[in-house]
Amino acid sequence: MTYVISQPCVDVKDRACVDECPVDCIYEGKRMLYIHPDECVDCGACEPVCPVEAIFYEDDTPEEWKDYYDANVKFFDELGSPGGAAKMGEIDHDHPFIAALPPQNQDH
């Protein structure tokens, strides 16, 4: 099990979760943040600090955002497990599902 970042993060990327994560497993894509499923220790520190309520425990992800689980997991297919997001900086792509979304959250 892992935590999943979902739709409210797209085009927002607040990063409060990144600052809170004790294992540096939240990576930054072009349009949203992604939690590495193998590096996450399921501590839950990220969830309450997200100002847009985009982070859910895998089993608690709302039905309309279930596709974000695959986007979070598959984002790392090519990247592998770098062992820490801080050294990576912003990664110059997103999962295709995220990249194809129209602009989001323009009211924030």
C-alpha positions as CSV (number, residue, x, y, z in Angstrom):
1,M,0.0,0.0,0.0
2,T,1.0,3.6,-0.6
3,Y,-0.3,7.1,-0.7
4,V,-1.5,8.6,-3.9
5,I,-1.5,12.1,-5.2
6,S,-4.6,13.0,-7.2
7,Q,-6.3,15.6,-9.4
8,P,-6.2,18.6,-7.0
9,C,-2.4,18.7,-7.2
10,V,-2.3,19.0,-11.0
11,D,-1.0,22.4,-12.0
12,V,-0.7,23.4,-8.3
13,K,2.3,21.5,-6.8
14,D,2.2,23.3,-3.4
15,R,5.1,21.2,-2.1
16,A,4.0,21.3,1.6
17,C,4.0,17.5,1.4
18,V,7.6,17.4,0.1
19,D,8.7,19.4,3.1
20,E,6.9,17.1,5.5
21,C,8.0,13.8,4.0
22,P,10.7,12.1,6.2
23,V,11.9,9.8,3.5
24,D,12.1,12.2,0.5
25,C,9.8,10.0,-1.7
26,I,7.7,12.8,-3.3
27,Y,9.0,13.6,-6.7
28,E,8.1,16.6,-8.9
29,G,6.9,16.2,-12.4
30,K,6.1,19.1,-14.8
31,R,2.4,19.4,-13.7
32,M,2.1,17.4,-10.4
33,L,3.9,15.7,-7.6
34,Y,4.2,11.9,-7.4
35,I,4.7,9.6,-4.5
36,H,7.2,6.7,-5.1
37,P,5.4,3.5,-4.1
38,D,8.5,1.6,-3.2
39,E,10.2,4.5,-1.2
40,C,7.1,5.6,0.7
41,V,7.0,4.2,4.3
42,D,3.2,4.9,4.7
43,C,3.8,7.3,7.6
44,G,0.9,9.6,6.4
45,A,2.8,12.8,7.2
46,C,2.0,14.2,3.8
47,E,-1.8,13.8,3.8
48,P,-2.8,16.4,6.5
49,V,-0.5,19.1,5.2
50,C,-1.7,19.1,1.6
51,P,-3.6,22.4,1.2
52,V,-5.7,21.1,-1.7
53,E,-6.5,17.7,-0.1
54,A,-5.0,15.8,-3.1
55,I,-3.3,13.0,-1.1
56,F,-5.1,9.8,-0.2
57,Y,-4.2,6.4,1.2
58,E,-4.4,4.0,-1.8
59,D,-7.6,2.3,-0.6
60,D,-9.2,5.7,0.3
61,T,-8.7,7.3,-3.1
62,P,-12.1,8.6,-4.4
63,E,-13.5,6.5,-7.2
64,E,-13.3,9.4,-9.7
65,W,-9.5,9.6,-9.1
66,K,-8.6,5.9,-9.1
67,D,-6.6,6.4,-12.4
68,Y,-4.1,8.5,-10.4
69,Y,-2.9,5.4,-8.6
70,D,-1.5,4.0,-11.9
71,A,-0.2,7.5,-12.8
72,N,1.8,7.6,-9.5
73,V,3.1,4.1,-9.8
74,K,3.9,4.1,-13.6
75,F,5.6,7.5,-13.4
76,F,8.5,5.6,-12.0
77,D,8.7,2.9,-14.6
78,E,11.5,4.6,-16.5
79,L,12.9,6.5,-13.5
80,G,13.3,3.5,-11.3
81,S,14.0,4.1,-7.6
82,P,16.5,7.0,-7.4
83,G,16.4,6.9,-3.6
84,G,15.4,10.5,-2.9
85,A,13.6,13.2,-4.7
86,A,15.6,16.2,-3.5
87,K,18.6,15.3,-5.7
88,M,16.4,14.9,-8.8
89,G,14.8,18.3,-8.8
90,E,11.9,18.8,-11.2
91,I,11.6,15.9,-13.6
92,D,11.0,17.1,-17.1
93,H,7.9,15.0,-17.8
94,D,4.6,13.6,-16.4
95,H,2.8,10.3,-16.7
96,P,0.9,10.5,-20.1
97,F,-2.5,10.5,-18.2
98,I,-1.5,13.7,-16.4
99,A,0.2,15.3,-19.4
100,A,-3.0,14.9,-21.5
101,L,-5.2,16.7,-18.9
102,P,-6.5,20.1,-19.8
103,P,-5.2,23.0,-17.5
104,Q,-6.4,22.4,-14.0
105,N,-7.1,24.4,-10.8
106,Q,-7.1,27.8,-12.4
107,D,-9.1,29.2,-9.6
108,H,-6.3,28.8,-7.0
